Amino acid sequence: MQAMGIDIGGTGIKGAPVDLDTGNLVTDRVRLLTPQPSVPDAVADTVRQVITAFDWRGPVGITFPGVVVDGVVQTAANVDRSWLGVDARSLLGESTAMRTTVLNDADAAGIAEMKFGAGVGHQGTAVLLTFGTGIGSAVFVDGELVPNTEFGHLHMHGKDAEQRASERARELHDLSWGKWAGRVEEYLAYLEALLTPSLIIIGGGISKKADKFMPHLTSLRSRVVPAVLLNNAGIVGAAMAATR
């Protein structure tokens, strides 16, 4: 069985059909830039363009970088604030003329990693973190998702953690891998104090460069591993959600 997964990010919108039996993308993904400003109608049109590229007819799962409750956007830290209160499920369904499901982007990535990736078979508390424009989080207890956690907005040094430790922060402040890893380790230690996870999965685009910073993470109690599905996890998880 197949479904379409679309992953909306602060800088890019990417998608592809997914084989739900294997978690593999059926074809190469299509990625378009997130429109600026990232207002709802412009983003919906870009999502439609991604779907049209595959001539897709079927269920569509779509991630959103914020809290989503019953399809309605509750927070929008890394896209335009005009999304607040928008029924994204209705908007994107009307724009694409498809049956759509909308969920938090990190939750989608976590769902995929727990089914097909680094979290397979894990019992206890697991945390997936996506480091990109911001920091997304997904928490699982014995494989069950605790949705919409948004731990990227924990306060550290008087600001949101993602302002210090996201991939965008690394690029913005031109941090070396070692310096950035120190910030990430401090953030992960904070999460350990709050949640006591036995597994932390590092996802998002930065997971492709795990060898550059993960060797610097030496003082954590949790097992820390890169995402197996890398930056495709959100697409896969969105497709999985589309058929639930």
N, C-alpha and C positions, 0 to 999 in steps of 0.2 A: 504494500500500500504506500502511496505517496501523498505528500501535502507540501504546500509552499510555505517557506519560512522567510520572513522579512525582519531585518534587524535595523531599527532606527537609532542612530547615534548622533552625537553632537556635531560630528564632522562628516559622516558618511551614512548612506542608507544602502544596505546590501541585502541580497536575497538569492534564493535558488530553490528548486524542488528538492525534497529530501526523501530518501528511501527510509521509511519508518521501521523497517525490520532490521536495518543495519546501522542507521544513523549517518549514512554517507550522503553527500550531495550527489544528486543524479547527474548534474552538469556543472560546469564552472559557474561560479556565482557572478552576478552583475552588481557592480557598486557605482552609485552616483553620489555626488556631493550633496550634503544636506543644504537646502536653500538657506540663504541669509537675507533677511531675518527668517528664522525657522517657524513661521506662523503656520497654523493648522492647515489652511487650504493649500499652501505651497508644499508642505511636507506630504499631504495627501496626494497631490498631483505627482510628486516624485515617486512615492510608493506605487502609484498606478503605472508609472513608466517602467519600473523594475518588473512588475508582474507582466506587463505587456510584452516585455522582451522575451518572455518564455511562451507566449501565447497560451497562458495557463487558464484552465477552467476547473476549479475544484476548491477545497477548503484552504484558507489562508490564515496563518498565525503571524501576528505582528508584535514585535517588542516595542516598548516605549521607555525612555530613560527617566523614569520617575515612578511614583506610586500610582497604581491603577487599581481601582475598586469597582467591580461590576462594569468594566469597560470605560469608566469615567476617570479622567486624569485628576489626581489630587496634588501632585507636586511636579515642578518642571525646572529643576536647577540648571540644566545644561542645554535647554532649548528655550524658545521664546515663552515668556510668562502668559501670553494670551492662550496657552493650552490649558491653564487652570480652569477646572470645571467643565471642560469639553468632553462630550461623550465620544471618545475616540473610536469606539467600536462602531457606532452609527456613522460617524463621519467617514471613516476609512472603508466601511462596507458600501456606503453610497458612492464613494469616489471610484472604487474598484469594481463595483457591481458583483462582489463576491461575498460569500458567507465568511466573516472574519472573527477572529479571537484576538484580543489585545491583552498583553500582560507586561509586567516589569521586565526590563532587559536582562538584569542579572539573575532574576528568578528563572528566566528561560534558559540561560546558559547553565545554571546549576542543574535544572531538570535534565538537560542533555548529558552533562558530565556524570550525574549519578546513574543514568541509564546506560550510557555507552563509553564513558571515559574514566577519569581518575577516581570517581567515587563508587564504582560498581561494587556492590556487596558490602559497603561500609556500614557498620553499626555504630551508634553513638552520635555525637554532634560533629557535623562537617560544615565548613564555611567555604563558599566560593566567592572570590573577589575578582572583579574585573577592573583592571587599571587602564584607563584611556583618557577621554576628555575629563571624566570624573572618576570616582571609585564606586562601583556598584557592589552590592552584597546579596548573597542568598544563603540562608541557613537551613540545614536539614537535621532532623533528629530521627535516627533510625530510618533514614531514607525518606521521611515525610517533610515536605517543604513548610517552613514558616514564612509566609509571603510578605513582601514589601518592607524588608527590614531597614534598608537605606543607611547602613552603618558608615558609608562614606562621609556622612555629615556629622559624625561624632566630633566634638570640639577638642582640638589639640593646640596648645600655645595660642589660644584666643581666636582660632579660626577653624573652619571645617577641615577635617583631615585630608580631604581630597585636594584642598588648596596647597597642601604641603607634599603629598605623597602620590598624586596621580601621575600618569605619564605626561600629561600636559604640563604639570608643575615642573617635572624634570627638564622638559624642553624649554619652558619659559625662563627658568633660572639657570639654564645651561649647566646642570649638575652632572658630575661624573657618575658613573655607575655605582661606585663605592659610596659616594656621598648620598645618592638617592636611595640606595639600599639601606643606609642607616635610618633614613626617614621611614621607609617601608617597615623595617624591623621594629621601630618604635611604635608604629601604628598597629602592627600585628600583635605586639606584646600587650597593648591596650585591649585589643579584642580578646586575647587569651584571658586577661584578668576578668573580663565581663562574661565570657561564654564557656571557657575551658573546652575548646574544641580539641578533638584528637586528630583532625585532618583539616588542613587549609589548602585549598586549590587556588592557584594563581592563574586567572584567565584574562581575557581581553587581548588586544594586539600585542601587548608586552610579553605575553607568554611565549612568543616565537624567539625571544631573546633571553630566555630564562638563564642560560649559561653565563650571561654577563652580570647578573645581579644576585641570583639565588645562592651562589657560594659564599656571599657575604652575610647571609642570614644564619648566624651561628648560635644565637642565645635563646632560641625559642623552644618551648616544650613540645609543641605540636609537630606532627609530620607535615612538612610543607612541600607541595609538588606542583609542577606546571600542569595546566589543563591539557588533556589529550587531544581534544577537538580544537584547541587553539582558538583563533578568532571566529571560527565557524559555529561555536557552541550556541550562540544566540539564535542563529538561523535554525539549527537543528531543534532546539528547545521550542522555538516558536511553532515550527511545523508539528511537533508532538502535541502541543497545546491545541492546535487547530482541530484535532480529531477527538478531543476529550469531550 
